[in-house]
């Protein structure tokens, strides 16, 4: 069963507008969430993270929101830039393994059109 | 500072052949891991290690062996390759300390098993 789910395989937005990428999870033991970005032929790179004790974390143009009651998090990119075009993975870590086992979603391909 | 280095970048095997995917990091990270990326499945954890001499299974360990004799290296062995092991493999490392430490990924090995 997929414990971390990204239901949108792809998203297309115009440059300058907001990109919103969504992620849902089922395991209530998850206590830390991360977003990674991946360009073709490269490994994923860390983007932003959030602890379950917070509901929002911001880093420049990137903001992650966490709704624990809904088991939902989202990544907002404002304003979107063509260089943001990449695959975005949501990942979660559970308390029991203290981050030793990250569970990733399927990924969302973001395309930002000039 | 090279980060996480994976070799080879591409490999084609015949069913039943064996091979080792190499992974080395120069950041003195205690934690290392192997993931495979398949379309529509995201990144799935194969094996991980929290330090030299210590390894554990991830989500999809069958058909793969690992060992960790040094802090720097974490090779992944396929003893008898199967077509189901066709995938892109990523090695990742991070400092010890928990889920808030970000993972650093290598650039990947694309493996095809015929």
gemmi code that builds the backbone of each chain (N, CA, C; Angstrom):
import gemmi

chains = {
    "A": [
        ("UNK", (0.843, -1.183, 0.000), (0.000, 0.000, 0.000), (0.891, 1.250, 0.000)),
        ("UNK", (0.407, 2.270, -0.714), (1.196, 3.483, -0.850), (0.883, 4.379, 0.336)),
        ("UNK", (1.841, 4.534, 1.264), (1.589, 5.329, 2.460), (1.740, 6.826, 2.208)),
        ("UNK", (2.459, 7.187, 1.162), (2.603, 8.587, 0.759), (2.166, 8.678, -0.690)),
        ("UNK", (1.178, 9.527, -0.951), (0.581, 9.552, -2.278), (0.565, 10.959, -2.845)),
        ("UNK", (1.048, 11.079, -4.070), (0.950, 12.322, -4.815), (0.031, 12.031, -5.988)),
        ("UNK", (-1.192, 12.517, -5.894), (-2.227, 12.105, -6.839), (-2.128, 12.751, -8.210)),
        ("UNK", (-1.342, 13.816, -8.311), (-1.215, 14.483, -9.614), (0.125, 14.124, -10.233)),
        ("UNK", (0.130, 13.318, -11.286), (1.407, 12.978, -11.926), (2.075, 14.185, -12.583)),
        ("UNK", (1.273, 15.175, -12.980), (1.854, 16.329, -13.659), (1.060, 17.587, -13.352)),
        ("UNK", (1.755, 18.720, -13.487), (1.160, 20.028, -13.243), (1.846, 21.023, -14.169)),
        ("UNK", (1.047, 21.861, -14.825), (1.609, 22.870, -15.718), (1.110, 24.242, -15.293)),
        ("UNK", (2.038, 25.201, -15.125), (1.660, 26.560, -14.703), (2.430, 27.578, -15.541)),
        ("UNK", (1.927, 28.802, -15.533), (2.611, 29.885, -16.240), (3.643, 30.521, -15.334)),
        ("UNK", (4.719, 30.965, -15.939), (5.763, 31.682, -15.205), (5.139, 32.840, -14.437)),
        ("UNK", (5.569, 32.995, -13.182), (5.076, 34.086, -12.359), (3.869, 33.730, -11.509)),
        ("UNK", (3.181, 32.631, -11.893), (2.003, 32.237, -11.116), (2.416, 31.292, -9.990)),
        ("UNK", (1.447, 30.907, -9.168), (1.712, 29.998, -8.061), (1.611, 28.546, -8.524)),
        ("UNK", (2.549, 27.722, -8.054), (2.462, 26.267, -8.249), (2.108, 25.658, -6.905)),
        ("UNK", (1.140, 24.773, -6.891), (0.754, 24.075, -5.663), (0.822, 22.580, -5.915)),
        ("UNK", (1.726, 21.928, -5.197), (1.884, 20.483, -5.315), (1.376, 19.837, -4.035)),
        ("UNK", (0.598, 18.798, -4.192), (-0.076, 18.174, -3.055), (0.456, 16.780, -2.742)),
        ("UNK", (0.296, 16.411, -1.475), (0.773, 15.112, -0.996), (-0.138, 14.662, 0.141)),
        ("UNK", (-0.569, 13.428, 0.115), (-1.386, 12.854, 1.185), (-0.658, 11.652, 1.783)),
        ("UNK", (-0.875, 11.418, 3.067), (-0.250, 10.267, 3.709), (-1.259, 9.549, 4.594)),
        ("UNK", (-0.965, 8.295, 4.876), (-1.904, 7.487, 5.649), (-1.365, 7.086, 7.015)),
        ("UNK", (-0.048, 7.082, 7.180), (0.558, 6.605, 8.419), (0.600, 7.714, 9.465)),
        ("UNK", (-0.144, 7.549, 10.545), (-0.200, 8.592, 11.571), (1.093, 8.669, 12.391)),
        ("UNK", (2.011, 7.720, 12.177), (3.290, 7.761, 12.869), (4.297, 8.668, 12.165)),
        ("UNK", (3.986, 9.114, 10.966), (4.892, 10.028, 10.279), (4.977, 11.338, 11.050)),
        ("UNK", (6.216, 11.798, 11.304), (6.360, 13.010, 12.096), (7.285, 14.041, 11.450)),
        ("UNK", (7.796, 13.725, 10.268), (8.691, 14.671, 9.590), (8.486, 14.503, 8.097)),
        ("UNK", (8.388, 15.625, 7.395), (8.053, 15.564, 5.973), (9.044, 16.412, 5.180)),
        ("UNK", (9.404, 15.923, 4.007), (10.415, 16.596, 3.196), (9.954, 16.642, 1.740)),
        ("UNK", (10.440, 17.638, 1.036), (10.241, 17.721, -0.414), (11.609, 17.701, -1.092)),
        ("UNK", (11.694, 16.883, -2.147), (12.895, 16.811, -2.953), (12.526, 17.169, -4.389)),
        ("UNK", (13.496, 17.750, -5.081), (13.315, 18.131, -6.478), (14.293, 17.327, -7.322)),
        ("UNK", (13.841, 16.890, -8.487), (14.717, 16.069, -9.331), (14.660, 16.543, -10.782)),
        ("UNK", (15.845, 16.870, -11.306), (15.989, 17.175, -12.728), (16.370, 15.896, -13.467)),
        ("UNK", (16.090, 15.823, -14.768), (16.451, 14.632, -15.554), (17.937, 14.316, -15.453)),
        ("UNK", (18.252, 13.037, -15.347), (19.626, 12.533, -15.314), (20.416, 13.010, -14.085)),
        ("UNK", (19.712, 13.487, -13.076), (20.373, 13.869, -11.825), (19.679, 13.182, -10.661)),
        ("UNK", (20.359, 13.147, -9.521), (19.722, 12.639, -8.329), (18.829, 13.700, -7.709)),
        ("UNK", (17.871, 13.285, -6.873), (17.022, 14.256, -6.178), (17.863, 15.151, -5.270)),
        ("UNK", (17.403, 16.379, -5.086), (18.047, 17.298, -4.154), (17.003, 17.817, -3.167)),
        ("UNK", (17.433, 18.000, -1.937), (16.543, 18.463, -0.875), (16.058, 19.879, -1.158)),
        ("UNK", (14.771, 20.097, -0.873), (14.198, 21.415, -1.124), (13.769, 22.092, 0.186)),
        ("UNK", (12.890, 21.452, 0.921), (12.349, 22.052, 2.128), (11.732, 20.944, 2.976)),
        ("UNK", (11.625, 21.177, 4.291), (11.055, 20.157, 5.161), (10.177, 20.814, 6.224)),
        ("UNK", (9.422, 19.973, 6.937), (8.575, 20.463, 8.013), (8.394, 19.376, 9.053)),
        ("UNK", (8.466, 19.777, 10.300), (8.201, 18.862, 11.403), (6.702, 18.848, 11.680)),
        ("UNK", (6.239, 17.743, 12.246), (4.801, 17.631, 12.523), (4.325, 18.578, 13.617)),
        ("UNK", (5.252, 19.217, 14.325), (4.829, 20.166, 15.369), (4.533, 21.546, 14.774)),
        ("UNK", (4.822, 21.696, 13.481), (4.539, 22.964, 12.810), (3.446, 22.768, 11.762)),
        ("UNK", (2.853, 23.866, 11.317), (1.904, 23.758, 10.209), (2.373, 24.512, 8.970)),
        ("UNK", (3.502, 25.184, 9.079), (4.001, 25.949, 7.936), (5.509, 26.139, 8.080)),
        ("UNK", (6.200, 26.033, 6.951), (7.621, 26.366, 6.915), (7.919, 27.042, 5.588)),
        ("UNK", (8.670, 28.116, 5.667), (8.897, 28.952, 4.486), (10.387, 29.097, 4.232)),
        ("UNK", (10.757, 29.051, 2.943), (12.151, 29.269, 2.563), (12.156, 29.948, 1.209)),
        ("UNK", (12.252, 31.263, 1.225), (12.245, 32.019, -0.024), (10.930, 31.873, -0.766)),
        ("UNK", (11.000, 31.368, -1.996), (9.791, 31.225, -2.805), (8.990, 29.958, -2.460)),
        ("UNK", (9.550, 29.134, -1.607), (8.953, 27.826, -1.299), (8.345, 27.814, 0.107)),
        ("UNK", (7.113, 27.362, 0.195), (6.431, 27.218, 1.472), (5.767, 25.850, 1.514)),
        ("UNK", (5.954, 25.157, 2.626), (5.262, 23.878, 2.809), (4.240, 24.053, 3.922)),
        ("UNK", (3.043, 23.555, 3.673), (1.952, 23.594, 4.636), (1.605, 22.168, 5.042)),
        ("UNK", (1.366, 21.974, 6.348), (1.010, 20.658, 6.849), (-0.331, 20.728, 7.574)),
        ("UNK", (-1.258, 19.870, 7.180), (-2.555, 19.732, 7.848), (-2.612, 18.319, 8.416)),
        ("UNK", (-2.256, 18.204, 9.695), (-2.151, 16.872, 10.306), (-3.492, 16.167, 10.393)),
        ("UNK", (-4.545, 16.906, 10.682), (-5.854, 16.266, 10.819), (-6.308, 15.652, 9.503)),
        ("UNK", (-5.930, 16.290, 8.401), (-6.293, 15.773, 7.079), (-5.218, 14.867, 6.505)),
        ("UNK", (-4.098, 14.744, 7.193), (-2.942, 13.975, 6.704), (-2.577, 14.455, 5.282)),
        ("UNK", (-2.384, 15.740, 5.174), (-2.159, 16.363, 3.870), (-1.079, 17.436, 4.001)),
        ("UNK", (-0.180, 17.456, 3.018), (0.748, 18.587, 2.954), (0.820, 19.095, 1.531)),
        ("UNK", (1.226, 20.340, 1.414), (1.318, 20.944, 0.095), (2.565, 21.813, 0.025)),
        ("UNK", (3.085, 21.920, -1.166), (4.246, 22.766, -1.461), (3.784, 23.881, -2.386)),
        ("UNK", (4.009, 25.137, -1.956), (3.653, 26.287, -2.761), (4.936, 26.932, -3.274)),
        ("UNK", (4.947, 27.226, -4.555), (6.083, 27.911, -5.169), (5.562, 29.223, -5.762)),
        ("UNK", (6.039, 30.339, -5.202), (5.577, 31.645, -5.665), (6.742, 32.639, -5.719)),
        ("UNK", (6.977, 33.305, -6.851), (6.392, 33.013, -8.153), (7.120, 31.846, -8.826)),
        ("UNK", (6.440, 31.129, -9.648), (7.060, 29.999, -10.349), (7.983, 30.509, -11.463)),
        ("UNK", (9.080, 29.797, -11.653), (10.060, 30.152, -12.671), (10.316, 28.944, -13.569)),
        ("UNK", (10.696, 29.167, -14.823), (10.961, 28.030, -15.719), (11.981, 27.040, -15.156)),
        ("UNK", (12.956, 27.530, -14.391), (13.953, 26.655, -13.770), (13.387, 25.750, -12.696)),
        ("UNK", (12.135, 26.001, -12.284), (11.484, 25.134, -11.306), (10.930, 23.872, -11.957)),
        ("UNK", (10.937, 23.810, -13.268), (10.425, 22.625, -13.979), (11.266, 21.413, -13.608)),
        ("UNK", (10.639, 20.442, -12.970), (11.335, 19.271, -12.430), (10.282, 18.312, -11.883)),
        ("UNK", (10.737, 17.165, -11.430), (9.852, 16.246, -10.701), (10.018, 16.522, -9.209)),
        ("UNK", (8.914, 16.661, -8.512), (8.927, 16.939, -7.081), (8.416, 15.720, -6.317)),
        ("UNK", (9.219, 15.274, -5.361), (8.855, 14.125, -4.531), (8.576, 14.586, -3.109)),
        ("UNK", (7.485, 14.109, -2.580), (7.161, 14.279, -1.177), (7.692, 13.045, -0.444)),
        ("UNK", (8.223, 13.224, 0.769), (8.744, 12.093, 1.532), (8.376, 12.264, 2.997)),
        ("UNK", (8.273, 11.145, 3.699), (7.892, 11.185, 5.109), (8.752, 10.236, 5.923)),
        ("UNK", (8.957, 10.615, 7.177), (9.757, 9.823, 8.109), (8.911, 9.534, 9.344)),
        ("UNK", (9.025, 8.310, 9.893), (8.195, 8.002, 11.044), (9.013, 7.954, 12.328)),
        ("UNK", (8.304, 8.128, 13.436), (8.939, 8.236, 14.746), (9.717, 6.964, 15.103)),
        ("UNK", (9.163, 5.822, 14.714), (9.746, 4.543, 15.148), (11.163, 4.352, 14.628)),
        ("UNK", (11.416, 4.798, 13.408), (12.716, 4.537, 12.804), (13.622, 5.761, 12.830)),
        ("UNK", (13.134, 6.875, 13.419), (13.957, 8.076, 13.589), (14.618, 8.544, 12.296)),
        ("UNK", (13.876, 8.413, 11.218), (14.398, 8.925, 9.960), (15.246, 7.961, 9.179)),
        ("UNK", (15.411, 6.732, 9.657), (16.235, 5.767, 8.919), (15.553, 5.292, 7.644)),
        ("UNK", (14.237, 5.348, 7.627), (13.481, 4.851, 6.470), (12.554, 5.949, 5.982)),
        ("UNK", (12.956, 6.622, 4.907), (12.090, 7.615, 4.283), (11.137, 6.930, 3.326)),
        ("UNK", (9.880, 7.341, 3.345), (8.883, 6.832, 2.398), (8.542, 7.950, 1.425)),
        ("UNK", (8.721, 7.676, 0.136), (8.519, 8.681, -0.901), (7.183, 8.481, -1.614)),
        ("UNK", (6.636, 9.592, -2.091), (5.492, 9.533, -2.995), (5.955, 9.268, -4.414)),
        ("UNK", (4.964, 9.203, -5.329), (5.279, 8.832, -6.718), (5.931, 9.951, -7.507)),
        ("UNK", (5.795, 11.185, -7.029), (6.369, 12.319, -7.746), (5.347, 13.045, -8.594)),
        ("UNK", (5.548, 14.356, -8.747), (4.725, 15.196, -9.628), (5.659, 15.957, -10.557)),
        ("UNK", (5.425, 15.824, -11.858), (6.213, 16.568, -12.839), (5.632, 17.967, -12.979)),
        ("UNK", (6.413, 18.966, -12.558), (5.996, 20.363, -12.699), (6.628, 20.966, -13.945)),
        ("UNK", (5.813, 21.581, -14.770), (6.306, 22.306, -15.939), (5.875, 23.753, -15.810)),
        ("UNK", (6.855, 24.662, -15.812), (6.575, 26.089, -15.746), (6.836, 26.681, -17.125)),
        ("UNK", (5.778, 27.175, -17.733), (5.870, 27.701, -19.101), (6.204, 29.191, -19.105)),
        ("UNK", (7.193, 29.583, -19.948), (7.580, 31.008, -19.999), (6.451, 31.876, -20.535)),
    ],
    "B": [
        ("UNK", (35.112, 18.652, -3.395), (34.194, 17.810, -2.632), (33.200, 17.149, -3.570)),
        ("UNK", (33.353, 15.822, -3.840), (32.568, 15.146, -4.860), (31.159, 14.819, -4.379)),
        ("UNK", (30.927, 14.683, -3.069), (29.602, 14.312, -2.587), (29.399, 12.807, -2.658)),
        ("UNK", (28.305, 12.377, -3.314), (27.992, 10.964, -3.470), (28.264, 10.559, -4.917)),
        ("UNK", (29.138, 9.580, -5.099), (29.540, 9.145, -6.435), (29.055, 7.732, -6.683)),
        ("UNK", (28.325, 7.555, -7.780), (27.826, 6.235, -8.167), (28.459, 5.804, -9.477)),
        ("UNK", (28.857, 4.529, -9.543), (29.343, 3.944, -10.792), (28.797, 2.534, -10.940)),
        ("UNK", (28.496, 2.086, -12.179), (28.520, 2.876, -13.416), (27.285, 3.744, -13.545)),
        ("UNK", (27.209, 4.574, -14.560), (26.008, 5.380, -14.828), (24.976, 4.556, -15.596)),
        ("UNK", (25.432, 3.658, -16.446), (24.539, 2.809, -17.232), (25.072, 1.384, -17.209)),
        ("UNK", (24.171, 0.413, -17.227), (24.576, -0.987, -17.267), (23.472, -1.821, -17.878)),
        ("UNK", (23.861, -2.736, -18.758), (22.921, -3.702, -19.326), (23.387, -5.088, -18.907)),
        ("UNK", (22.479, -5.853, -18.330), (22.792, -7.206, -17.890), (21.866, -8.206, -18.567)),
        ("UNK", (22.302, -9.440, -18.633), (21.413, -10.532, -19.036), (20.848, -11.176, -17.784)),
        ("UNK", (19.671, -11.730, -17.903), (19.053, -12.428, -16.775), (20.008, -13.458, -16.211)),
        ("UNK", (20.171, -13.440, -14.887), (21.027, -14.396, -14.214), (22.439, -13.889, -13.940)),
        ("UNK", (22.843, -12.822, -14.597), (24.167, -12.271, -14.342), (24.197, -11.559, -12.999)),
        ("UNK", (25.397, -11.411, -12.470), (25.556, -10.686, -11.215), (26.362, -9.422, -11.462)),
        ("UNK", (26.170, -8.457, -10.605), (26.981, -7.249, -10.687), (26.876, -6.468, -9.384)),
        ("UNK", (27.801, -5.528, -9.228), (27.822, -4.664, -8.054), (27.734, -3.217, -8.485)),
        ("UNK", (26.789, -2.494, -7.918), (26.689, -1.056, -8.111), (27.489, -0.395, -6.996)),
        ("UNK", (28.394, 0.480, -7.407), (29.265, 1.111, -6.427), (28.709, 2.457, -5.967)),
        ("UNK", (28.946, 2.749, -4.696), (28.555, 4.037, -4.130), (29.614, 4.468, -3.136)),
        ("UNK", (30.095, 5.697, -3.274), (31.075, 6.236, -2.347), (30.715, 7.675, -2.022)),
        ("UNK", (30.924, 8.045, -0.746), (30.708, 9.433, -0.340), (31.909, 9.930, 0.443)),
        ("UNK", (32.186, 11.224, 0.286), (33.368, 11.813, 0.918), (32.985, 12.866, 1.957)),
        ("UNK", (31.776, 12.732, 2.518), (31.285, 13.721, 3.485), (31.312, 13.169, 4.912)),
        ("UNK", (31.901, 11.990, 5.085), (31.987, 11.342, 6.400), (30.600, 11.105, 7.009)),
        ("UNK", (29.638, 10.790, 6.136), (28.282, 10.522, 6.594), (28.157, 9.118, 7.167)),
        ("UNK", (27.478, 9.001, 8.288), (27.260, 7.693, 8.891), (26.174, 6.907, 8.165)),
        ("UNK", (25.143, 7.606, 7.725), (23.977, 6.950, 7.135), (24.103, 6.899, 5.613)),
        ("UNK", (23.896, 5.717, 5.044), (23.864, 5.552, 3.595), (22.712, 4.633, 3.229)),
        ("UNK", (22.197, 4.809, 2.024), (21.027, 4.032, 1.621), (20.988, 3.864, 0.115)),
        ("UNK", (20.220, 2.861, -0.323), (19.976, 2.623, -1.734), (18.476, 2.677, -1.994)),
        ("UNK", (18.104, 3.402, -3.072), (16.725, 3.477, -3.529), (16.669, 3.042, -4.982)),
        ("UNK", (15.499, 2.568, -5.385), (15.238, 2.368, -6.803), (14.039, 3.219, -7.205)),
        ("UNK", (14.107, 3.760, -8.420), (13.023, 4.591, -8.925), (12.392, 3.925, -10.120)),
        ("UNK", (11.117, 3.673, -10.036), (10.356, 3.075, -11.124), (9.183, 3.985, -11.472)),
        ("UNK", (8.778, 4.023, -12.742), (7.669, 4.889, -13.157), (6.413, 4.618, -12.334)),
        ("UNK", (5.826, 5.685, -11.812), (4.591, 5.561, -11.047), (4.755, 5.008, -9.640)),
        ("UNK", (6.010, 4.717, -9.254), (6.239, 4.117, -7.929), (7.053, 5.025, -7.016)),
        ("UNK", (7.590, 6.088, -7.535), (8.440, 6.940, -6.716), (9.764, 6.268, -6.400)),
        ("UNK", (10.336, 6.650, -5.276), (11.597, 6.081, -4.814), (11.293, 5.083, -3.703)),
        ("UNK", (11.815, 3.877, -3.837), (11.583, 2.850, -2.819), (12.911, 2.411, -2.222)),
        ("UNK", (12.937, 2.318, -0.892), (14.155, 2.002, -0.157), (14.471, 0.512, -0.269)),
        ("UNK", (15.723, 0.213, -0.654), (16.151, -1.182, -0.810), (16.851, -1.660, 0.472)),
        ("UNK", (17.962, -1.022, 0.807), (18.710, -1.311, 2.023), (19.287, -0.009, 2.542)),
        ("UNK", (19.618, 0.000, 3.827), (20.279, 1.168, 4.373), (21.281, 0.750, 5.447)),
        ("UNK", (22.135, 1.704, 5.809), (23.174, 1.441, 6.809), (23.333, 2.688, 7.678)),
        ("UNK", (23.363, 2.477, 8.984), (23.531, 3.618, 9.896), (24.982, 3.757, 10.367)),
        ("UNK", (25.866, 2.920, 9.834), (27.275, 3.026, 10.166), (28.008, 1.800, 9.671)),
        ("UNK", (29.331, 1.866, 9.672), (30.141, 0.735, 9.206), (29.790, -0.515, 10.004)),
        ("UNK", (29.572, -1.599, 9.279), (29.245, -2.876, 9.894), (27.783, -3.083, 10.227)),
        ("UNK", (26.939, -2.070, 9.960), (25.515, -2.149, 10.309), (24.664, -1.909, 9.060)),
        ("UNK", (23.865, -2.895, 8.689), (22.951, -2.723, 7.562), (21.569, -3.232, 7.948)),
        ("UNK", (20.555, -2.774, 7.229), (19.199, -3.228, 7.485), (18.401, -3.150, 6.192)),
        ("UNK", (17.308, -3.907, 6.174), (16.477, -3.975, 4.980), (15.511, -2.807, 4.917)),
        ("UNK", (15.226, -2.410, 3.681), (14.216, -1.402, 3.456), (12.927, -2.029, 2.992)),
        ("UNK", (12.256, -1.332, 2.105), (10.930, -1.741, 1.621), (10.994, -2.872, 0.602)),
        ("UNK", (12.022, -2.878, -0.255), (12.120, -3.856, -1.343), (13.505, -4.498, -1.384)),
        ("UNK", (13.892, -5.301, -0.387), (15.252, -5.821, -0.293), (15.529, -7.091, -1.099)),
        ("UNK", (14.470, -7.793, -1.533), (14.677, -9.101, -2.144), (15.458, -9.000, -3.450)),
        ("UNK", (16.499, -9.854, -3.573), (17.323, -9.877, -4.774), (18.555, -8.999, -4.678)),
        ("UNK", (18.711, -8.315, -3.554), (19.835, -7.396, -3.365), (20.575, -7.705, -2.059)),
        ("UNK", (21.903, -7.557, -2.108), (22.716, -7.670, -0.902), (23.545, -6.413, -0.735)),
        ("UNK", (23.836, -6.078, 0.518), (24.703, -4.944, 0.801), (25.672, -5.319, 1.913)),
        ("UNK", (26.727, -4.542, 2.014), (27.649, -4.626, 3.132), (28.233, -3.236, 3.336)),
        ("UNK", (28.739, -2.979, 4.513), (29.312, -1.651, 4.806), (30.580, -1.867, 5.631)),
        ("UNK", (31.688, -2.017, 4.931), (32.951, -2.274, 5.625), (33.678, -0.982, 5.977)),
        ("UNK", (33.369, 0.107, 5.273), (33.973, 1.405, 5.578), (32.874, 2.465, 5.645)),
        ("UNK", (33.175, 3.606, 6.231), (32.214, 4.709, 6.275), (31.918, 5.227, 4.876)),
        ("UNK", (32.933, 5.180, 3.986), (32.813, 5.829, 2.679), (31.999, 5.036, 1.646)),
        ("UNK", (32.047, 3.702, 1.727), (31.514, 2.888, 0.625), (30.301, 2.059, 1.037)),
        ("UNK", (29.368, 1.926, 0.108), (28.157, 1.136, 0.376), (27.720, 0.481, -0.932)),
        ("UNK", (28.356, -0.617, -1.326), (28.019, -1.263, -2.599), (26.723, -2.057, -2.528)),
        ("UNK", (26.026, -2.106, -3.655), (24.781, -2.868, -3.783), (25.019, -4.015, -4.759)),
        ("UNK", (24.767, -5.238, -4.325), (25.032, -6.416, -5.154), (23.740, -7.055, -5.639)),
        ("UNK", (23.721, -7.337, -6.943), (22.655, -8.143, -7.523), (23.267, -9.505, -7.809)),
        ("UNK", (22.809, -10.537, -7.138), (23.441, -11.850, -7.245), (23.020, -12.583, -8.514)),
        ("UNK", (21.748, -12.432, -8.897), (21.228, -13.093, -10.094), (20.158, -12.163, -10.676)),
        ("UNK", (20.570, -11.319, -11.608), (19.687, -10.255, -12.094), (18.437, -10.808, -12.761)),
        ("UNK", (17.317, -10.097, -12.538), (16.033, -10.441, -13.138), (15.470, -9.219, -13.852)),
        ("UNK", (14.652, -9.405, -14.885), (14.075, -8.250, -15.592), (13.334, -7.286, -14.665)),
        ("UNK", (12.776, -7.799, -13.557), (12.061, -6.929, -12.609), (12.996, -5.956, -11.902)),
        ("UNK", (14.305, -6.180, -12.027), (15.269, -5.285, -11.411), (15.716, -4.165, -12.357)),
        ("UNK", (15.139, -4.124, -13.540), (15.365, -2.989, -14.439), (14.804, -1.741, -13.776)),
        ("UNK", (15.666, -0.745, -13.566), (15.262, 0.421, -12.794), (16.394, 1.436, -12.810)),
        ("UNK", (16.134, 2.587, -12.198), (17.191, 3.555, -11.923), (17.486, 3.483, -10.432)),
        ("UNK", (18.750, 3.302, -10.103), (19.162, 3.120, -8.715), (19.885, 4.361, -8.213)),
        ("UNK", (19.482, 4.804, -7.023), (20.109, 5.962, -6.408), (20.683, 5.582, -5.047)),
        ("UNK", (21.899, 6.027, -4.835), (22.533, 5.925, -3.526), (22.396, 7.283, -2.846)),
        ("UNK", (22.207, 7.287, -1.530), (22.055, 8.543, -0.806), (22.741, 8.438, 0.544)),
        ("UNK", (23.201, 9.567, 1.055), (23.826, 9.571, 2.368), (23.399, 10.807, 3.141)),
        ("UNK", (23.528, 10.731, 4.447), (23.302, 11.911, 5.272), (24.078, 11.751, 6.563)),
        ("UNK", (24.293, 12.853, 7.232), (24.907, 12.801, 8.548), (23.943, 12.113, 9.510)),
        ("UNK", (24.465, 11.561, 10.570), (23.600, 10.943, 11.565), (22.856, 12.042, 12.310)),
        ("UNK", (21.846, 11.709, 13.025), (21.151, 12.718, 13.805), (19.666, 12.777, 13.597)),
        ("UNK", (19.149, 12.033, 12.619), (17.699, 11.990, 12.523), (17.144, 12.528, 11.229)),
        ("UNK", (15.849, 12.585, 11.128), (15.171, 12.889, 9.866), (15.380, 14.317, 9.393)),
        ("UNK", (15.778, 15.239, 10.284), (15.949, 16.609, 9.840), (17.246, 16.819, 9.077)),
        ("UNK", (18.089, 15.795, 9.045), (19.298, 15.860, 8.234), (18.935, 15.493, 6.799)),
        ("UNK", (19.245, 16.359, 5.852), (18.834, 16.090, 4.483), (19.695, 15.019, 3.830)),
        ("UNK", (19.057, 14.268, 2.929), (19.745, 13.243, 2.157), (20.447, 13.874, 0.959)),
        ("UNK", (21.663, 13.396, 0.698), (22.391, 13.783, -0.501), (22.404, 12.574, -1.429)),
        ("UNK", (21.925, 12.767, -2.651), (21.813, 11.665, -3.595), (22.931, 11.701, -4.632)),
        ("UNK", (23.315, 10.502, -5.087), (24.163, 10.402, -6.260), (23.343, 10.649, -7.514)),
        ("UNK", (23.995, 10.604, -8.675), (23.313, 10.921, -9.931), (22.614, 9.715, -10.550)),
        ("UNK", (22.767, 8.547, -9.954), (21.984, 7.394, -10.375), (22.706, 6.436, -11.300)),
        ("UNK", (22.251, 5.188, -11.285), (22.705, 4.143, -12.217), (21.468, 3.597, -12.913)),
        ("UNK", (21.455, 3.693, -14.241), (20.339, 3.148, -15.006), (20.679, 1.715, -15.399)),
        ("UNK", (19.911, 0.771, -14.874), (20.176, -0.651, -15.097), (19.062, -1.278, -15.926)),
        ("UNK", (19.466, -1.982, -16.976), (18.506, -2.749, -17.782), (18.875, -4.218, -17.713)),
        ("UNK", (17.905, -5.061, -17.398), (18.127, -6.505, -17.348), (17.285, -7.142, -18.451)),
        ("UNK", (17.975, -7.786, -19.384), (17.295, -8.363, -20.552), (16.967, -9.833, -20.345)),
    ],
}
model = gemmi.Model(1)
for chain_id, residues in chains.items():
    chain = gemmi.Chain(chain_id)
    for i, (resn, *xyz) in enumerate(residues, 1):
        res = gemmi.Residue()
        res.name, res.seqid = resn, gemmi.SeqId(i, " ")
        for name, pos in zip(("N", "CA", "C"), xyz):
            atom = gemmi.Atom()
            atom.name, atom.element = name, gemmi.Element(name[0])
            atom.pos, atom.b_iso = gemmi.Position(*pos), 0.0
            res.add_atom(atom)
        chain.add_residue(res)
    model.add_chain(chain)
structure = gemmi.Structure()
structure.add_model(model)
structure.setup_entities()
